[in-house]
Amino acid sequence: MRRPPMDLRGLPTTLALAAIALALSACGLTAGDASDGPYARLGPPDAPVRLYVTEQGKGSPLLLIHGFGTNIFTWRRVAPELARDHRVIAVDLKGFGQSDKPFDERYAPADQAELLVQLIEDRDLHDVTLVGHSFGGGVALLLALQADERLKGRISKLVLLDTIAYPQNVPVFFKLLSVPVMSQLGVRVAPSSWQIEVALKIAYFDDSKIDPQEVEAYALPMQSAAGKHAIIYSARQIMPDDLEQISARYNSITLPTLILWCDHDRIVPLDIGLKLRRAMPNSTFRIVSDCGHMPQEEQPEATLRLIRGFLGDPGSG
């Protein structure tokens, strides 16, 4: 009996997703589904949220907090090297990656910070270095401002990569996501892979470095209705209404802090990083050359060298 011809139309996407899974596995950030992945159940008992959390390595802990629209895939080029000397913990924030995406409006930086406070307490982390990129850096700053309260003695250092910190003009796609009708049309109608590719071209200095697997990894969670909801409400709240009051307290953060900034950032301008350096009394500022907004992806070697030097890792000098 003659077999029907194989339908290969979905093969490229299937291979791309398989490659993403292999890349995650190779850096210790193994992907899983809701039934078998390593999840932390956090939040109030009547409305718990599961955050996808991965770990690799041993030593003093590093908590990696990704930026807007990305997930733990963003750390694939730096996590394995950091894990040589540290316990590297990466988390998908609420609404991103493989974490829960509930149909609520609690996607502000303060909401994310509250969940991470619980994660730090739940894992009983001490002497932890927070490594936050962009939106994740803003969350890290909020956690540092709580270091004298529930997190007293738990956070020892900060690494901030091109982080949101002060009121600023935001890229046009954030503005569009703040408009109810436009956000619904844009996110729900335009293909998620196209949206991610456009965003990455703004985020990269050299967009020839954009990896198709990267586009797939960030687009996949946005394909569900819950993922679209999460991205809209995260974008609408990315700049808190009380950001001026929050930023006025940065001078109270005395933790040793490394501030890394790309020299061609079109999303969070270099002036924001310099202002943050002036505000934080125990901070060091370093520039990453030939880089847009994502140093851990576009310039991973330089980023690793600077982070490991700040942490005093063996052989980093």
PAPAFI-441265 format. One record per atom (N, C-alpha, C): z, x, y; residue in three letters. Coordinates in steps of 0.02 Angstrom, whole numbers, padded with zeros to 5 digits, always signed. Atoms other than C-alpha are relative to their C-alpha. Layout:
BEGIN
ZXYala ...
//
This chain:
BEGIN
+00000+00043-00060met +00000+00000+00000met +00000+00044+00062met +00007-00042-00059arg -00050+00074+00168arg +00056-00013+00050arg -00054+00007-00050arg +00090+00109+00291arg -00029-00013+00069arg +00023+00010-00069pro +00072+00044+00469pro +00011+00064+00041pro -00009-00060-00042pro +00052+00181+00602pro +00067-00002+00036pro -00064-00005-00034met +00212+00243+00681met -00009-00013+00075met +00000+00013-00073asp +00251+00181+00857asp +00038+00057+00034asp -00031-00059-00030leu +00284+00340+00956leu +00012-00009+00075leu -00006+00010-00073arg +00294+00260+01129arg +00068+00017+00026arg -00068-00014-00024gly +00482+00280+01139gly +00024+00069-00017gly -00023-00065+00023leu +00485+00456+01068leu +00021+00047+00056leu -00023-00045-00053pro +00493+00554+01232pro +00069-00016+00025pro -00067+00019-00023thr +00644+00455+01292thr +00052+00016-00053thr -00047-00014+00054thr +00727+00469+01122thr +00016+00074-00004thr -00011-00072+00003leu +00701+00658+01119leu +00040+00024+00060leu -00037-00021-00059ala +00765+00674+01297ala +00074-00016-00007ala -00069+00019+00009leu +00924+00579+01257leu +00033+00042-00053leu -00027-00044+00052ala +00948+00682+01099ala +00015+00069+00029ala -00010-00066-00031ala +00929+00841+01202ala +00062-00001+00045ala -00060+00006-00042ile +01061+00778+01325ile +00063+00003-00043ile -00058-00001+00044ala +01181+00746+01182ala +00014+00071-00025ala -00009-00068+00024leu +01150+00921+01116leu +00027+00045+00055leu -00024-00041-00056ala +01177+00997+01288ala +00073-00013+00014ala -00070+00016-00009leu +01341+00905+01308leu +00042+00031-00054leu -00037-00028+00056ser +01396+00960+01136ser +00007+00075+00007ser +00000-00072-00005ala +01349+01140+01171ala +00051+00026+00050ala -00049-00023-00048cys +01465+01149+01321cys +00068-00031-00011cys -00065+00028+00017gly +01607+01059+01235gly +00012-00069+00029gly -00007+00066-00031leu +01575+00895+01326leu -00038-00050-00043leu +00037+00038+00049thr +01525+00794+01174thr -00003-00073+00018thr +00008+00070-00016ala +01454+00622+01207ala +00019-00042-00060ala -00017+00047+00053gly +01515+00473+01107gly -00008-00070+00026gly +00004+00069-00024asp +01512+00284+01114asp +00070-00028+00008asp -00064+00029-00017ala +01651+00164+01159ala +00047-00004-00060ala -00043+00008+00058ser +01715+00158+00980ser +00029+00065-00024ser -00025-00062+00028asp +01736+00342+00942asp +00011+00056+00051asp -00008-00052-00050gly +01741+00437+01106gly +00073+00012+00018gly -00069-00016-00021pro +01896+00522+01176pro +00017-00033+00067pro -00014+00039-00060tyr +01958+00393+01300tyr +00074+00001+00017tyr -00068+00008-00024ala +02115+00385+01406ala +00005-00071+00028ala -00010+00069-00022arg +02178+00207+01431arg +00050+00001+00058arg -00039-00007-00060leu +02244+00197+01609leu -00001-00065+00040leu -00001+00059-00041gly +02280+00072+01746gly +00055-00048-00021gly -00052+00050+00017pro +02392-00083+01742pro -00013-00031-00068pro +00008+00029+00067pro +02424-00163+01571pro -00046-00061-00002pro +00041+00061+00000asp +02337-00324+01623asp -00073+00013+00018asp +00069-00017-00017ala +02179-00233+01682ala -00012+00075-00013ala +00007-00072+00015pro +02167-00065+01592pro -00072+00024+00008pro +00065-00032-00007val +02023+00055+01621val +00000+00060-00047val +00007-00058+00043arg +01963+00180+01493arg -00044+00052+00033arg +00039-00056-00026leu +01908+00348+01562leu -00019+00046-00056leu +00024-00046+00051tyr +01803+00462+01455tyr +00022+00070+00019tyr -00030-00065-00015val +01891+00630+01445val -00017+00049-00057val +00013-00051+00050thr +01841+00790+01356thr +00039+00063+00016thr -00038-00062-00009glu +01932+00955+01330glu -00032+00056-00041glu +00018-00060+00038gln +01889+01131+01277gln +00039+00059+00028gln -00034-00060-00022gly +01975+01300+01284gly +00075-00007+00001gly -00072-00004-00004lys +02155+01353+01303lys +00020+00040+00062lys -00025-00035-00059gly +02261+01416+01447gly +00021-00049+00053gly -00019+00044-00055ser +02308+01348+01617ser -00056-00052+00010ser +00051+00053-00002pro +02220+01180+01641pro -00041-00002+00064pro +00045+00016-00055leu +02070+01146+01751leu -00023-00072-00010leu +00024+00069+00003leu +02030+00963+01789leu -00063-00005+00042leu +00065+00002-00033leu +01845+00944+01832leu -00016-00072+00020leu +00011+00067-00027ile +01805+00795+01944ile -00070-00002+00032ile +00069+00000-00021his +01620+00757+01968his -00012-00040+00064his +00017+00034-00061gly +01530+00687+02119gly -00032-00068-00011gly +00030+00067+00002phe +01448+00521+02161phe -00065+00000-00040phe +00061+00009+00037gly +01314+00462+02040gly -00011+00047-00059gly +00008-00046+00055thr +01343+00601+01914thr +00054-00015-00053thr -00052+00007+00052asn +01462+00626+01766asn +00015+00069-00028asn -00020-00065+00025ile +01530+00765+01656ile -00059+00045-00016ile +00059-00041+00012phe +01352+00824+01623phe -00009+00052+00054phe +00009-00046-00057thr +01359+00908+01794thr +00034+00067-00011thr -00039-00061+00012trp +01480+01040+01725trp -00028+00042-00058trp +00023-00031+00062arg +01373+01093+01577arg -00014+00075+00007arg +00018-00071-00010arg +01324+01261+01654arg +00061+00043+00018arg -00058-00040-00019val +01500+01314+01705val +00060-00010-00046val -00059+00015+00041ala +01623+01231+01585ala +00012+00049-00057ala -00013-00046+00056pro +01596+01345+01434pro +00029+00067+00022pro -00026-00064-00024glu +01627+01503+01535glu +00072-00007+00025glu -00069+00011-00024leu +01782+01431+01619leu +00047-00010-00058leu -00043+00013+00059ala +01847+01380+01447ala +00019+00064-00037ala -00021-00063+00031arg +01857+01563+01397arg +00072+00017+00016arg -00068-00018-00022asp +02020+01576+01494asp +00043-00060+00019asp -00036+00059-00024his +02071+01396+01530his -00010-00059-00047his +00008+00065+00031arg +02098+01225+01456arg -00039-00043+00049arg +00045+00035-00046val +01951+01136+01536val -00003-00073-00019val -00002+00073+00010ile +01971+00948+01553ile -00051-00031+00049ile +00050+00033-00041ala +01821+00850+01616ala +00006-00075-00009ala -00009+00073+00003val +01829+00665+01658val -00058-00035+00034val +00046+00046-00033asp +01701+00531+01694asp +00042-00048+00042asp -00036+00046-00042leu +01770+00436+01843leu -00017-00073-00018leu +00013+00071+00010lys +01784+00248+01834lys -00068-00019+00028lys +00065+00022-00023gly +01610+00173+01844gly -00057+00049-00013gly +00050-00051+00010phe +01519+00332+01795phe +00000+00025-00072phe +00005-00028+00067gly +01457+00413+01635gly +00018-00050-00053gly -00020+00042+00056gln +01541+00340+01482gln +00066-00037+00012gln -00061+00037-00016ser +01695+00272+01571ser -00015-00073+00013ser +00008+00072-00012asp +01725+00086+01595asp -00028-00013+00070asp +00031+00021-00063lys +01630-00004+01732lys +00015-00074+00011lys -00018+00071-00007pro +01726-00165+01764pro -00032-00031+00062pro +00030+00036-00056phe +01656-00298+01879phe +00054-00018+00051phe -00047+00010-00055asp +01787-00274+02014asp -00022+00043+00058asp +00019-00038-00060glu +01786-00189+02184glu +00043+00062+00009glu -00047-00056-00007arg +01914-00051+02150arg -00034+00065-00020arg +00037-00062+00012tyr +01797+00099+02162tyr +00007+00050+00058tyr -00011-00045-00056ala +01864+00184+02319ala +00031+00065-00024ala -00032-00063+00020pro +01923+00366+02315pro +00074-00009-00018pro -00071+00011+00015ala +02104+00303+02318ala +00009-00032-00069ala -00004+00031+00066asp +02071+00195+02164asp -00012+00052-00055asp +00013-00054+00049gln +01998+00345+02072gln +00059+00048-00003gln -00057-00046-00001ala +02143+00455+02127ala +00059-00029-00038ala -00055+00032+00035glu +02269+00330+02060glu -00008+00007-00076glu +00012-00007+00071leu +02188+00335+01888leu +00011+00072-00023leu -00008-00070+00019leu +02188+00525+01889leu +00073+00022+00004leu -00072-00012+00001val +02372+00530+01937val +00028-00019-00068val -00024+00023+00065gln +02404+00429+01781gln -00025+00045-00057gln +00026-00045+00051leu +02291+00544+01679leu +00040+00065-00003leu -00039-00062-00003ile +02385+00699+01737ile +00069-00010-00029ile -00066+00015+00028glu +02551+00617+01695glu -00006-00013-00075glu +00009+00017+00071asp +02485+00549+01529asp -00010+00062-00043asp +00012-00062+00037arg +02424+00721+01474arg +00055+00052+00013arg -00056-00045-00018asp +02583+00800+01548asp -00026+00068+00022asp +00030-00061-00024leu +02479+00928+01641leu +00044+00033+00053leu -00036-00040-00049his +02566+01066+01738his -00042+00061+00019his +00037-00059-00023asp +02498+01212+01839asp -00075-00012-00003asp +00070+00019+00006val +02332+01120+01848val -00038+00018+00064val +00046-00010-00056thr +02187+01173+01959thr -00049-00057+00001thr +00049+00054-00009leu +02085+01028+02025leu -00065+00030+00025leu +00067-00023-00021val +01898+01066+02036val -00040-00062+00015val +00033+00062-00019gly +01813+00929+02134gly -00064+00013+00038gly +00064-00006-00034his +01632+00912+02187his -00016-00063+00039his +00025+00055-00041ser +01575+00801+02332ser +00051-00058+00002ser -00045+00057+00006phe +01652+00628+02303phe +00063+00019-00039phe -00057-00023+00040gly +01763+00709+02170gly +00045+00047+00039gly -00041-00042-00043gly +01821+00835+02300gly +00044-00042+00046gly -00041+00045-00040gly +01879+00692+02410gly +00057-00029-00040gly -00053+00024+00044val +01976+00623+02262val +00051+00055-00010val -00046-00056+00009ala +02051+00797+02234ala +00045+00009+00061ala -00040-00006-00061leu +02109+00803+02415leu +00054-00054+00002leu -00051+00053+00002leu +02197+00635+02394leu +00055+00017-00050leu -00050-00020+00049leu +02283+00701+02238leu +00045+00055+00028leu -00040-00053-00029ala +02339+00856+02332ala +00049-00027+00052ala -00045+00031-00049leu +02413+00746+02468leu +00058-00036-00033leu -00054+00031+00038gln +02519+00665+02331gln +00041+00051-00038gln -00032-00053+00040ala +02578+00833+02264ala +00076+00002+00011ala -00072-00001-00013asp +02750+00809+02344asp +00033-00063-00026asp -00029+00062+00024glu +02773+00639+02263glu -00002+00000-00077glu +00001+00003+00074arg +02730+00593+02082arg -00026+00064-00032arg +00031-00059+00029leu +02631+00752+02057leu +00035+00065+00019leu -00037-00059-00021lys +02764+00871+02121lys +00003+00052-00056lys -00003-00054+00048gly +02747+01037+02032gly -00056+00001-00051gly +00053+00004+00051arg +02595+00985+01931arg -00065+00033+00023arg +00062-00028-00026ile +02451+01041+02044ile +00015+00068+00032ile -00013-00066-00026ser +02443+01227+02082ser -00055+00026+00046ser +00056-00026-00040lys +02270+01258+02157lys -00054-00054+00008lys +00057+00044-00011leu +02116+01171+02225leu -00064+00042+00004leu +00067-00027-00011val +01931+01213+02211val -00043-00058+00023val +00038+00055-00030leu +01824+01105+02324leu -00072+00022+00011leu +00071-00016-00004leu +01634+01106+02309leu -00036-00052+00043leu +00040+00044-00043asp +01536+01030+02454asp +00029-00071+00001asp -00038+00062+00009thr +01666+00893+02465thr -00002-00044+00062thr -00011+00045-00056ile +01676+00738+02572ile +00071+00010+00025ile -00067-00014-00027ala +01823+00761+02690ala +00012-00034+00067ala -00007+00028-00067tyr +01790+00690+02864tyr -00054-00054+00011tyr +00053+00047-00017pro +01694+00546+02942pro -00065+00037+00018pro +00064-00033-00011gln +01509+00592+02947gln -00056-00051-00008gln +00060+00040+00015asn +01335+00521+02947asn -00016+00009-00074asn +00015-00004+00072val +01288+00479+02769val -00075-00008-00009val +00071+00008+00013pro +01114+00489+02691pro -00020-00073-00002pro +00024+00069-00008val +01005+00335+02708val +00012-00042-00062val -00008+00042+00060phe +01025+00282+02526phe +00071-00028-00004phe -00068+00028-00003phe +01213+00262+02553phe +00002-00059+00049phe +00002+00054-00049lys +01178+00156+02706lys -00032-00063-00030lys +00033+00057+00032leu +01059+00047+02606leu +00045-00035-00051leu -00045+00029+00049leu +01189+00023+02471leu +00057-00039+00033leu -00052+00037-00036ser +01308-00043+02604ser -00024-00068+00024ser +00029+00064-00021val +01190-00187+02645val -00008-00044-00062val -00001+00040+00061pro +01218-00328+02519pro -00068-00014-00031pro +00065+00018+00029val +01038-00388+02497val -00039+00062-00019val +00038-00061+00015met +00960-00215+02507met +00028+00037-00061met -00030-00036+00057ser +01085-00141+02384ser -00019-00034-00066ser +00018+00036+00061gln +01050-00278+02257gln -00073+00013-00019gln +00071-00011+00014leu +00862-00257+02274leu -00013+00071-00022leu +00013-00070+00014gly +00864-00068+02276gly +00024+00022-00068gly -00029-00024+00062val +00981-00036+02131val -00024-00040-00059val +00017+00042+00058arg +00931-00183+02022arg -00075-00002-00015arg +00072+00005+00011val +00742-00175+02046val -00031+00069-00014val +00030-00067+00008ala +00698+00010+02065ala +00025+00032-00064ala -00023-00034+00062pro +00703+00109+01901pro +00054+00051+00016pro -00056-00045-00013ser +00865+00206+01888ser -00021+00073-00002ser +00023-00069+00003ser +00773+00366+01840ser -00033+00021+00066ser +00031-00014-00064trp +00672+00354+02001trp +00053+00010+00054trp -00054-00006-00049gln +00830+00327+02104gln +00035+00067-00005gln -00034-00063+00011ile +00914+00478+02026ile -00044+00059+00021ile +00045-00055-00018glu +00761+00588+02049glu -00005+00008+00075glu +00002-00003-00073val +00751+00544+02233val +00064+00031+00028val -00064-00026-00023ala +00936+00579+02257ala +00006+00075-00014ala -00005-00070+00017leu +00925+00746+02167leu -00046+00043+00043leu +00045-00039-00043lys +00777+00801+02273lys +00032+00011+00069lys -00038-00010-00062ile +00889+00776+02425ile +00057+00049-00011ile -00059-00042+00014ala +01035+00864+02340ala -00018+00072-00014ala +00019-00068+00017tyr +00938+01018+02284tyr -00035+00035+00058tyr +00038-00041-00047phe +00876+01158+02396phe -00069+00015-00030phe +00062-00013+00036asp +00745+01205+02266asp -00008-00053-00054asp +00002+00056+00047asp +00698+01043+02180asp -00042+00015-00063asp +00033-00020+00062ser +00592+01137+02052ser +00052+00015-00055ser -00054-00013+00048lys +00761+01173+01969lys +00028-00064-00031lys -00025+00063+00028ile +00792+00989+01933ile -00024-00007-00072ile +00013+00005+00071asp +00802+00966+01746asp -00013-00073-00019asp +00012+00069+00021pro +00723+00808+01672pro +00059-00029-00040pro -00059+00024+00037gln +00874+00797+01556gln +00056-00021+00047gln -00049+00018-00050glu +00983+00792+01710glu -00014-00070+00028glu +00019+00066-00025val +00887+00642+01777val +00019-00053-00051val -00017+00048+00052glu +00907+00552+01610glu +00075-00009-00007glu -00073+00005+00010ala +01093+00593+01597ala +00033-00041+00054ala -00030+00037-00055tyr +01130+00518+01768tyr -00029-00070+00006tyr +00033+00066-00006ala +01007+00373+01756ala +00025-00048-00054ala -00017+00044+00057leu +01063+00308+01586leu +00058-00048+00015leu -00056+00047-00013pro +01234+00237+01642pro -00017-00053+00052pro +00019+00048-00052met +01147+00147+01787met -00045-00055-00026met +00048+00049+00025gln +01034+00047+01673gln +00032-00067-00019gln -00034+00063+00016ser +01166-00084+01631ser +00020-00036+00065ser -00023+00038-00059ala +01222-00222+01749ala +00066+00027+00026ala -00064-00028-00020ala +01396-00146+01749ala -00009+00066+00037ala +00013-00063-00033gly +01327+00025+01795gly -00028-00010+00070gly +00028+00015-00066lys +01228-00049+01940lys +00056-00025+00047lys -00056+00024-00040his +01383-00141+02001his +00044+00058+00023his -00045-00055-00016ala +01487+00017+01994ala -00030+00046+00053ala +00031-00046-00048ile +01362+00123+02091ile -00001-00032+00070ile +00002+00035-00065ile +01348-00009+02229ile +00069+00002+00032ile -00067+00004-00030tyr +01536-00029+02254tyr +00030+00069+00012tyr -00021-00068-00014ser +01567+00158+02242ser -00031+00025+00065ser +00034-00022-00061ala +01438+00192+02378ala +00028-00034+00062ala -00025+00037-00058arg +01506+00056+02492arg +00068+00026+00024arg -00068-00021-00017gln +01680+00135+02488gln +00007+00076+00001gln -00005-00073+00006ile +01636+00320+02482ile +00034+00031+00060ile -00036-00022-00060met +01700+00341+02660met +00055-00050+00016met -00055+00049-00011pro +01872+00256+02667pro +00009-00017+00074pro -00011+00022-00069asp +01914+00156+02823asp +00053+00042+00034asp -00055-00039-00029asp +02069+00264+02847asp -00011+00075-00007asp +00014-00071+00011leu +01980+00431+02825leu +00025+00044+00056leu -00026-00041-00055glu +02030+00492+02998glu +00074+00013-00008glu -00072-00009+00012gln +02214+00463+02956gln +00012+00047-00059gln -00006-00045+00058ile +02191+00548+02787ile -00014+00072+00020ile +00020-00068-00018ser +02102+00699+02860ser +00050+00033+00047ser -00051-00029-00044ala +02239+00722+02990ala +00057+00032-00039ala -00054-00027+00042arg +02355+00766+02845arg -00020+00062-00040arg +00021-00057+00040tyr +02251+00906+02770tyr +00040+00063+00016tyr -00039-00060-00017asn +02354+01034+02865asn +00067+00004-00036asn -00062-00001+00039ser +02502+00984+02756ser -00011+00026-00071ser +00015-00025+00068ile +02414+01045+02598ile +00005+00076+00002ile -00011-00072+00000thr +02480+01220+02567thr -00021+00033-00066thr +00022-00028+00064leu +02408+01243+02392leu -00056+00052+00013leu +00058-00046-00005pro +02293+01395+02372pro -00064-00038-00015pro +00061+00041+00005thr +02120+01323+02397thr -00061+00043+00010thr +00066-00030-00008leu +01944+01388+02371leu -00048-00054+00021leu +00050+00047-00024ile +01813+01297+02473ile -00068+00033-00007ile +00068-00026+00011leu +01635+01328+02413leu -00050-00048+00032leu +00050+00043-00033trp +01486+01265+02513trp -00069+00030-00007trp +00070-00021+00002cys +01299+01274+02488cys -00026+00010+00071cys +00024-00016-00067asp +01205+01349+02634asp -00053-00048+00026asp +00051+00048-00021his +01075+01209+02638his +00019-00071-00021his -00023+00067+00020asp +01180+01053+02607asp -00024-00052+00050asp +00025+00054-00043arg +01091+00899+02676arg +00039-00065-00010arg -00039+00059+00013ile +01219+00776+02609ile +00068+00004+00034ile -00063-00012-00035val +01386+00847+02668val -00010+00066+00038val +00019-00059-00039pro +01348+00968+02811pro +00050+00057-00004pro -00042-00060+00001leu +01415+01145+02817leu +00057-00005+00050leu -00053+00007-00050asp +01514+01099+02974asp +00061-00034-00028asp -00057+00034+00031ile +01623+00986+02867ile +00043+00051-00038ile -00037-00051+00036gly +01670+01133+02757gly +00038+00047+00045gly -00033-00045-00047leu +01709+01245+02905leu +00060-00035+00033leu -00055+00038-00029lys +01817+01109+02982lys +00058-00006-00049lys -00051+00004+00052leu +01910+01089+02818leu +00036+00067-00007leu -00031-00066+00004arg +01940+01276+02809arg +00049+00010+00057arg -00046-00009-00056arg +02017+01275+02983arg +00062-00043-00007arg -00057+00046+00006ala +02130+01129+02937ala +00049+00021-00054ala -00043-00015+00058met +02197+01197+02772met +00025+00072+00006met -00028-00066-00017pro +02315+01343+02803pro -00006+00053-00054pro +00001-00048+00055asn +02301+01424+02631asn -00066-00002-00037asn +00066+00008+00031ser +02115+01407+02602ser -00045+00061+00013ser +00051-00052-00005thr +01971+01529+02575thr -00067-00035-00002thr +00067+00031-00005phe +01792+01484+02621phe -00053+00049-00023phe +00055-00041+00024arg +01639+01549+02530arg -00065-00040+00001arg +00066+00030-00002ile +01454+01514+02549ile -00038+00016-00065ile +00045-00010+00056val +01337+01490+02401val -00072-00002+00027val +00066-00006-00030ser +01162+01548+02450ser -00054-00036-00040ser +00059+00032+00030asp +00997+01460+02416asp +00021-00059-00043asp -00032+00055+00036cys +01086+01301+02368cys +00002-00061+00045cys -00001+00062-00037gly +01082+01119+02419gly +00069-00032+00002gly -00065+00035+00000his +01230+01008+02374his +00037+00007-00066his -00030-00001+00067met +01265+01046+02191met +00003+00072-00026met -00001-00071+00019pro +01316+01229+02171pro +00010+00012-00074pro -00013-00009+00071gln +01378+01206+01993gln -00062-00010-00043gln +00062+00011+00036glu +01202+01153+01943glu -00056+00045+00024glu +00056-00038-00027glu +01084+01244+02060glu +00013+00075+00000glu -00018-00071+00000gln +01178+01410+02070gln +00063+00011-00042gln -00060-00003+00041pro +01297+01411+01921pro +00030+00070-00006pro -00028-00068+00008glu +01314+01601+01906glu +00042+00019+00060glu -00038-00016-00060ala +01368+01624+02087ala +00063-00043+00005ala -00057+00046-00001thr +01482+01472+02075thr +00054+00023-00048thr -00049-00025+00049leu +01565+01538+01918leu +00034+00063+00024leu -00029-00063-00023arg +01590+01710+01992arg +00054-00012+00053arg -00048+00014-00054leu +01678+01639+02145leu +00062-00037-00026leu -00056+00038+00027ile +01786+01516+02047ile +00044+00045-00043ile -00039-00044+00044arg +01839+01643+01916arg +00036+00053+00039arg -00034-00048-00042gly +01878+01770+02051gly +00061-00030+00034gly -00057+00035-00032phe +01988+01644+02141phe +00057-00012-00049phe -00051+00014+00051leu +02078+01602+01979leu +00030+00064-00029leu -00025-00063+00026gly +02103+01787+01938gly -00014+00008-00074gly +00018-00006+00071asp +02016+01773+01769asp -00017+00072-00018asp +00016-00068+00021pro +01997+01935+01669pro -00074+00015+00007pro +00070-00020-00007gly +01838+02028+01711gly -00037-00033+00056gly +00035+00037-00053ser +01800+01918+01861ser -00010+00042+00062ser +00006-00040-00060gly +01822+02055+01988gly -00059+00047-00002gly 
//
